[in-house]
Amino acid sequence: MKITILRSSFQTDEFVKNEYADLIQRLKNECNAEINIMGDESVETWRAASLQSLPDAFMIATGGVENLFKRIWSAIDVETMCGPSRQKTVTMIADGRNNSLAAALEILTYLGNIGVEGRILHGTNDEIISTVMETHGSASLRGRIGLFGQPSDWLIASGVDRDYLHQHYGIETIDIDLQRLIDGIKTIPQTEAEKMAQTILKRAKGVVEPSDADMLEAAKAYLAIKRICQEEHLDAMTIRCFDIVKACGTTSCLALALLNDEGIVAGCEGDMQTLMSMYLAKRLCGEVAFMANPSQLTDQSSMLAHCTIPLTMCDETTIRSHFESSIGVAIQGVLPLTDYTLFKWGGSKLDRFFVTEAQAVETPCSNHFCRTQITLNVNLKPYLLQHSIGNHHVIIRGRHADQIRQFMLENDIVECKM
């Protein structure tokens, strides 16, 4: 969820962070909250695009923010955010310190005067956290997704209706010209790339194919993609990978692995349905996800593989080349033999899903498949070979099927059975 904290011009961001340190930390840890602090002076410089969506809650940190809220509200696309399929209630958090409750009451009255329902969450930190968990237990998907180039040519059934995403989930999608990334890679300073490459090498168990030059180019790609994500305030992104291979002689596998670890959901091949599966895993379950190809199926088990995986999912990693092209840098990760959830949210209007839980029984290292491989003790043949929702599926550490099914039930989304 996203929470915007409002403070008066008499206080600083640092004051808010210190004054509400415990509550802010608990909102982050227990509610998976993304926190943004705003004052009068920051509204003018805040990107207009960032004001086009309603946060899940406003936290009123001080008095004197009533006009600040009014200015923010006037910049929000209220018609879209409060349409028939959107949440209409504006939630405010105010524990009473620093005249916060007084300001929240004034804002609540203002909202009532313009016909908008509002509510104030007030009390101790325990009471506020408990109420936030109850009222926002279902994932908020509002955010901004960047599409670096068009989907790969072979993805003929993995697109998503972008207007539907915006209308039903408040997700804004923007196109990013791959030439902008290609040009950006060329501008990354050599010393910055070298430092990044060394950091990655220290985390890896070893290196097989890639040279120092390969590591340098992969680091540049990561830094250039990350810079664009920051410039565009992206919550998630997907990329037409092979065009980068052709144009720059490197891959984005390493970049996607690192971005997922850093909180930017990142998928490859421009597969929007799988990206949305990863995005939901992050927002609903608080987990990064491994986007993978089903690669080998038996009546007892299913093996999936791909060339990028969040490093935090792995017990150890080895630096490899990209499997299909033998170019650039990919990740060969060894995942722990524990419980996982296999999930896919699909359909052009995201009207179907598949989910099951399983245990990892092996992490193979075959030269016939993409670099990171995992075998789950589940027979997926009846589902995958007859009515699969596309190629890529995502693997999430832990057991989350019930949580995912509840979200799907609340949104009238049909489950594809085994």
PEVENUR-V631156 format. One record per residue. N is the residue number from 1. RES is the residue in three letters. PHI is phi in degrees with one decimal (* if undefined). PSI is psi in whole degrees, 0 to 359 (NA if undefined). D_CENTER is the distance of its C-alpha to the mean C-alpha in whole Angstrom. Layout:
n->[N N]
res->[RES RES]
phi->[PHI PHI]
psi->[PSI PSI]
d_center->[D_CENTER D_CENTER]
This chain:
n->[1 2 3 4 5 6 7 8 9 10 11 12 13 14 15 16 17 18 19 20 21 22 23 24 25 26 27 28 29 30 31 32 33 34 35 36 37 38 39 40 41 42 43 44 45 46 47 48 49 50 51 52 53 54 55 56 57 58 59 60 61 62 63 64 65 66 67 68 69 70 71 72 73 74 75 76 77 78 79 80 81 82 83 84 85 86 87 88 89 90 91 92 93 94 95 96 97 98 99 100 101 102 103 104 105 106 107 108 109 110 111 112 113 114 115 116 117 118 119 120 121 122 123 124 125 126 127 128 129 130 131 132 133 134 135 136 137 138 139 140 141 142 143 144 145 146 147 148 149 150 151 152 153 154 155 156 157 158 159 160 161 162 163 164 165 166 167 168 169 170 171 172 173 174 175 176 177 178 179 180 181 182 183 184 185 186 187 188 189 190 191 192 193 194 195 196 197 198 199 200 201 202 203 204 205 206 207 208 209 210 211 212 213 214 215 216 217 218 219 220 221 222 223 224 225 226 227 228 229 230 231 232 233 234 235 236 237 238 239 240 241 242 243 244 245 246 247 248 249 250 251 252 253 254 255 256 257 258 259 260 261 262 263 264 265 266 267 268 269 270 271 272 273 274 275 276 277 278 279 280 281 282 283 284 285 286 287 288 289 290 291 292 293 294 295 296 297 298 299 300 301 302 303 304 305 306 307 308 309 310 311 312 313 314 315 316 317 318 319 320 321 322 323 324 325 326 327 328 329 330 331 332 333 334 335 336 337 338 339 340 341 342 343 344 345 346 347 348 349 350 351 352 353 354 355 356 357 358 359 360 361 362 363 364 365 366 367 368 369 370 371 372 373 374 375 376 377 378 379 380 381 382 383 384 385 386 387 388 389 390 391 392 393 394 395 396 397 398 399 400 401 402 403 404 405 406 407 408 409 410 411 412 413 414 415 416 417 418]
res->[MET LYS ILE THR ILE LEU ARG SER SER PHE GLN THR ASP GLU PHE VAL LYS ASN GLU TYR ALA ASP LEU ILE GLN ARG LEU LYS ASN GLU CYS ASN ALA GLU ILE ASN ILE MET GLY ASP GLU SER VAL GLU THR TRP ARG ALA ALA SER LEU GLN SER LEU PRO ASP ALA PHE MET ILE ALA THR GLY GLY VAL GLU ASN LEU PHE LYS ARG ILE TRP SER ALA ILE ASP VAL GLU THR MET CYS GLY PRO SER ARG GLN LYS THR VAL THR MET ILE ALA ASP GLY ARG ASN ASN SER LEU ALA ALA ALA LEU GLU ILE LEU THR TYR LEU GLY ASN ILE GLY VAL GLU GLY ARG ILE LEU HIS GLY THR ASN ASP GLU ILE ILE SER THR VAL MET GLU THR HIS GLY SER ALA SER LEU ARG GLY ARG ILE GLY LEU PHE GLY GLN PRO SER ASP TRP LEU ILE ALA SER GLY VAL ASP ARG ASP TYR LEU HIS GLN HIS TYR GLY ILE GLU THR ILE ASP ILE ASP LEU GLN ARG LEU ILE ASP GLY ILE LYS THR ILE PRO GLN THR GLU ALA GLU LYS MET ALA GLN THR ILE LEU LYS ARG ALA LYS GLY VAL VAL GLU PRO SER ASP ALA ASP MET LEU GLU ALA ALA LYS ALA TYR LEU ALA ILE LYS ARG ILE CYS GLN GLU GLU HIS LEU ASP ALA MET THR ILE ARG CYS PHE ASP ILE VAL LYS ALA CYS GLY THR THR SER CYS LEU ALA LEU ALA LEU LEU ASN ASP GLU GLY ILE VAL ALA GLY CYS GLU GLY ASP MET GLN THR LEU MET SER MET TYR LEU ALA LYS ARG LEU CYS GLY GLU VAL ALA PHE MET ALA ASN PRO SER GLN LEU THR ASP GLN SER SER MET LEU ALA HIS CYS THR ILE PRO LEU THR MET CYS ASP GLU THR THR ILE ARG SER HIS PHE GLU SER SER ILE GLY VAL ALA ILE GLN GLY VAL LEU PRO LEU THR ASP TYR THR LEU PHE LYS TRP GLY GLY SER LYS LEU ASP ARG PHE PHE VAL THR GLU ALA GLN ALA VAL GLU THR PRO CYS SER ASN HIS PHE CYS ARG THR GLN ILE THR LEU ASN VAL ASN LEU LYS PRO TYR LEU LEU GLN HIS SER ILE GLY ASN HIS HIS VAL ILE ILE ARG GLY ARG HIS ALA ASP GLN ILE ARG GLN PHE MET LEU GLU ASN ASP ILE VAL GLU CYS LYS MET]
phi->[* -114.0 -124.2 -102.6 -93.1 -105.4 -132.3 -79.7 -70.9 -81.4 -121.8 -116.6 -59.1 -63.6 -59.3 -61.4 -61.2 -76.4 -65.4 -115.8 -56.1 -65.6 -65.0 -61.7 -64.5 -69.2 -62.5 -68.1 -76.4 -94.0 -114.1 53.4 -86.1 -99.8 -104.1 -133.3 -102.7 -131.8 -126.0 -54.9 -73.5 -91.1 -63.6 -65.9 -92.8 -69.3 -57.9 -56.5 -61.4 -75.9 -99.1 -89.7 -134.6 -84.9 -65.8 -67.4 -158.3 -103.7 -101.0 -88.6 -90.1 -144.4 -73.7 76.4 -111.3 -62.3 -70.9 -60.4 -61.1 -60.8 -66.5 -64.6 -59.5 -67.0 -90.2 -82.8 -74.7 -63.6 -61.4 -70.7 -68.6 -114.8 -69.9 -60.9 -99.0 -109.0 -70.6 -100.3 -84.6 -92.1 -98.6 -123.5 -109.1 -150.0 -90.3 104.9 -66.6 57.0 63.1 -69.2 -66.3 -59.2 -65.8 -63.7 -65.3 -64.6 -65.9 -60.3 -67.2 -59.1 -62.5 -60.9 -64.7 -103.4 80.3 -114.0 -76.1 -137.4 -152.9 -116.0 -95.5 -133.6 147.5 -73.0 -59.1 -61.1 -66.7 -64.7 -60.8 -60.5 -69.8 -60.5 -63.0 -71.8 -83.1 -125.0 -63.8 -80.2 -62.6 -92.3 -101.7 -53.8 175.4 -133.7 -116.4 -104.2 -108.8 -82.6 81.5 -82.4 -56.7 -58.3 -59.8 -81.4 -89.4 -99.0 -143.2 -123.1 -83.5 -131.1 -68.2 -69.9 -63.4 -64.1 -56.5 -69.8 -69.9 -95.8 -125.2 68.6 -95.9 -94.3 -115.7 -127.9 -90.1 -121.9 -62.5 -61.4 -63.3 -61.9 -69.9 -58.5 -65.5 -66.7 -59.7 -69.2 -95.3 -69.1 -60.4 -57.7 -64.9 -67.0 -66.2 -62.2 -62.4 -65.4 -60.1 -64.9 -61.8 -68.1 -60.7 -67.6 -84.3 -91.4 -70.0 -175.7 -127.0 -105.7 -85.8 -60.9 -90.3 -59.8 -65.2 -62.7 -62.3 -63.7 -68.6 -65.8 -65.1 -62.8 -60.5 -60.1 -64.3 -70.5 -64.7 -62.2 -62.1 -66.7 -59.4 -70.9 -61.9 -96.9 53.5 -85.5 -92.6 -156.6 -156.0 -140.2 -137.0 -78.9 -62.3 -68.8 -66.9 -70.3 -57.8 -69.5 -81.2 -119.6 67.5 -141.6 -122.0 -102.4 -57.1 -64.8 -58.7 -65.8 -59.6 -70.3 -62.7 -59.2 -64.7 -92.3 100.4 -97.9 -66.1 -133.2 -123.2 -116.5 68.1 72.1 -78.4 -72.7 -65.1 -71.4 -60.1 -65.7 -64.6 -66.4 -63.7 -67.2 -57.8 -70.8 -73.3 -87.4 -99.4 70.8 -122.9 -75.2 -131.5 -100.5 -84.6 -143.3 -93.4 -60.7 -123.7 -152.8 -123.8 -129.5 -73.5 -112.0 -152.4 -139.8 -107.0 -124.3 -153.5 -164.5 -101.5 -138.9 -156.0 -56.0 -62.5 -70.3 -81.8 -103.2 -74.4 -155.3 -134.6 -124.7 -82.3 -125.0 -85.4 -65.0 -58.9 -73.6 -102.8 58.9 -117.4 67.6 -128.1 -128.4 -113.2 -105.4 -107.2 -105.1 -90.0 -67.8 -83.0 -142.3 -82.0 -139.4 -116.0 -100.7 -146.6 -149.6 -110.0 -140.2 95.5 -61.9 -113.7 48.0 -102.3 -136.7 -154.3 -132.7 -150.8 -154.1 -110.5 -158.1 -120.2 -74.3 -113.2 -162.7 -123.7 -64.5 -141.3 -86.0 -82.4 -100.9 -137.5 -56.2 -62.3 -93.4 -130.6 -144.6 -110.0 -106.4 -85.5 -141.2 -88.8 -97.7 -58.0 -58.5 -78.4 -66.7 -85.7 -120.9 -148.3 -66.5 -91.2 77.8 -86.2 -62.2 -130.2 -117.7 -114.3 -118.8 -70.3 100.6 -105.5 -129.8 -60.4 -63.5 -63.5 -67.2 -60.6 -63.5 -61.1 -64.9 -61.1 -64.9 -109.3 55.9 -103.5 -84.2 -89.2 -87.3 -87.2 -66.7]
psi->[159 130 126 120 129 132 157 167 349 350 169 167 322 321 313 315 322 316 322 30 314 313 317 316 321 323 321 312 316 335 5 42 139 121 135 129 133 139 177 318 341 346 318 327 348 136 134 321 331 346 8 4 149 125 164 331 150 130 119 109 330 169 174 20 10 314 329 314 317 320 319 315 321 338 350 143 80 322 318 313 335 25 178 335 5 161 131 341 130 121 133 142 127 115 355 338 151 35 25 321 320 316 320 323 320 318 320 319 320 315 317 322 333 13 25 132 138 167 152 128 115 143 202 169 319 316 319 313 316 317 321 317 321 315 338 34 326 142 137 126 359 133 193 121 133 135 105 93 175 162 151 150 330 352 89 0 29 15 166 140 109 327 321 318 316 315 320 334 0 25 123 133 136 146 136 119 129 334 327 319 316 315 323 324 322 341 355 126 140 317 323 318 319 317 317 317 318 322 318 317 325 334 343 152 325 179 137 281 316 142 175 322 321 316 321 315 322 322 321 317 316 311 323 318 316 320 318 320 320 318 324 3 51 140 337 161 156 154 143 89 315 338 328 321 313 319 327 353 24 177 166 9 313 317 315 321 313 320 318 319 332 4 357 112 124 123 168 169 7 19 100 325 319 324 318 328 317 321 317 321 319 312 321 314 347 26 144 159 152 114 121 159 129 127 330 126 138 179 348 337 168 129 134 153 153 174 5 141 141 131 330 347 346 148 324 158 149 140 120 174 164 130 308 326 344 27 154 212 131 172 125 107 146 113 150 148 87 195 143 160 128 130 145 130 118 183 148 333 26 51 5 156 158 138 141 159 149 176 140 131 347 150 85 170 57 145 5 1 170 162 313 126 142 136 126 147 60 139 106 2 314 321 305 322 353 319 47 148 78 186 290 140 166 146 127 133 133 177 111 11 317 318 317 316 322 317 315 320 317 337 15 43 134 135 132 123 167 NA]
d_center->[11 12 16 18 21 24 27 31 32 34 31 29 25 27 29 26 24 28 29 26 25 25 23 20 20 20 18 15 16 17 15 12 12 11 15 16 20 22 26 29 29 25 25 27 25 21 20 21 18 16 19 19 16 18 16 16 19 21 23 26 27 31 33 34 30 32 32 29 27 29 28 25 25 27 25 22 22 24 25 22 20 23 24 25 22 20 21 24 24 23 23 24 25 28 30 33 33 34 35 31 33 35 33 30 34 34 31 31 35 34 31 34 36 34 33 29 29 28 28 28 27 29 31 30 27 27 28 25 23 24 24 21 20 22 21 18 17 16 12 11 9 11 9 9 9 11 13 15 18 19 18 21 24 24 21 24 22 18 18 16 19 17 19 18 15 16 19 18 14 14 12 13 13 15 17 17 21 21 24 22 20 23 25 23 23 27 27 25 28 29 29 26 25 27 26 22 24 26 23 22 25 26 23 24 27 29 29 30 30 29 31 30 30 27 25 26 25 22 21 22 19 17 18 18 15 14 16 15 12 13 16 14 12 9 5 5 8 11 14 18 18 22 23 22 24 27 27 26 27 24 21 17 16 17 14 11 12 12 9 7 10 10 6 5 3 7 10 13 16 15 14 12 13 12 8 8 10 7 4 8 8 6 7 10 11 9 9 8 10 12 13 17 20 22 25 28 29 32 33 32 29 26 25 22 21 19 19 16 14 12 15 15 15 19 22 23 22 25 24 25 26 24 25 26 27 28 27 25 23 21 20 22 21 23 21 23 25 23 22 19 17 17 15 15 14 17 19 19 19 17 20 20 18 19 19 21 21 23 24 24 28 28 26 28 28 30 31 30 27 23 23 21 23 22 25 24 28 27 29 26 29 30 27 26 29 30 27 24 21 20 20 17 16 13 15 13 16 18 19 17 19 20 17 16 19 20 17 18 22 21 19 22 21 23 23 24 26 27]
